[in-house]
Amino acid sequence: MAKIICVLYDDPVDGYPTSYARDGIPEILKYPDGQTAPTPKAMDFKPGELLGSVSGELGLRKFLEAEGHTLVVTSDKDGENSTLDQELFDAEIVISQPFWPAYMTAERFARAPKLKLIITAGIGSDHTDLQAAMEHGVTVAEVTYSNSNSVAEHVAMMILGLVRNYIPSYDWVIKEGWNIADCVARSYDVEGMHVGTVAAGRIGLRVLRLMKPFGLHLHYLDRHRLPEAIEQELNLTYHDNLKSLTEACDIVTLNCPLHPQTEHMVNAETLKHFKRGAYLINTARGKLCDRDAIVSALESGQLAGYAGDVWFPQPAPRNHPWRTMPHHGMTPHISGTSLSAQTRYAAGTREILECYFSGQPIRQEYLIVEGGKLAGVGAHSYSPGNATGGSEEAARFKK
Ligand code: NAD
């Protein structure tokens, strides 16, 4: 029988919800490329419930305990002697969400000799040292596509919010003002602008599709070129390097995974090639950007705005400069954990566990590492190596 550690974010400060704003969520059976949504044998939760916090338990307890397994659920993951560290010594499976990641560093692998499987409930497995996973023969899987469209919606919202100056204008209402000139002195239309995505995978391509009706010119960069039919349908301009994309675009959105080749790809040097007054939206991973270079670019006006929901590390220290830099539209890491998204990735987590316990193969598209090498989406979208360096700083949030 296995021990499973599930690291989840804390419940709402006023308690786990007893009712919800809506009575349910639309049922999504297939994603745009035809991939089916998760297909577990059963689900012990009602779609639309809060599953990603500690009391939600991703809806897994009944299923796991009925099979005789031990489930430990905690939010205590960082710093000396965290519950995660205390429980690792005999754990077979670790589950966590990128929003509140269990940073599975090489040190933690060394402390977990029985570890066989790490599941990312959601998408993006950079919080696991993938090099260490390969070396220890641990499988890493995520619930591919479960929240890609959720994030793309968030990107579209943030592009419009920044360019149209939504948040400062909202603030004037709260301050009992009617300061139209203050609101519009930084407000533009997106129509006619050039928007470019760094990566046109599931999220990036969806962002391009969502922005097309606003009358923007669409650009992309990816290490895998899209089919010609899609390039023609969306009238896309392809760039084979970041400099060329940023020189052409008014709005840049990052939608690639974090791995050694993409870490700090936006830095003081590469920011010089952005148009003055460009907007940068990053819902992919905080460490794709150099933290201080973003602050400087906003202060100097090289960037007109920066928005996103991803930070490094997570939770972000209380004095993280992105909380207070000018012209930002940051949120905590939420875009991929709407109640709609949670339903899908909780179901996908259960599907992966059902496969694992019954000896069935995990869907190829869910795999990041298997058999000592990158596999599935991991082979397509990542590079070998480790991107967890510096994650111990997450403990500073507690202090
Ligand atoms: P995906 O695998 O469909 O797409 C990733 C794309 O990145 C691929 O097309 C790949 O070729 C491209 N890519 C990888 N390395 C590259 C490089 N060096 N240069 C150019 N392109 C490169 O994944 P997805 O579903 O689109 O998700 C992308 C990422 O978004 C995830 O890995 C994760 O980090 C992030 N994400 C964030 C949230 C959130 O809640 N904010 C939720 C889901 C995913």
Residues whose N, C-alpha, C, O or C-beta is under 5 A from the ligand:
A	BS01	NAD	I123 G124 N147 S148 V151 A199 A200 G201 R202 I203 G204 L221 D222 R223 H224 N255 C256 P257 L258 Q261 T262 T283 A284 R285 I334 S335 G336 T337 H380 S381
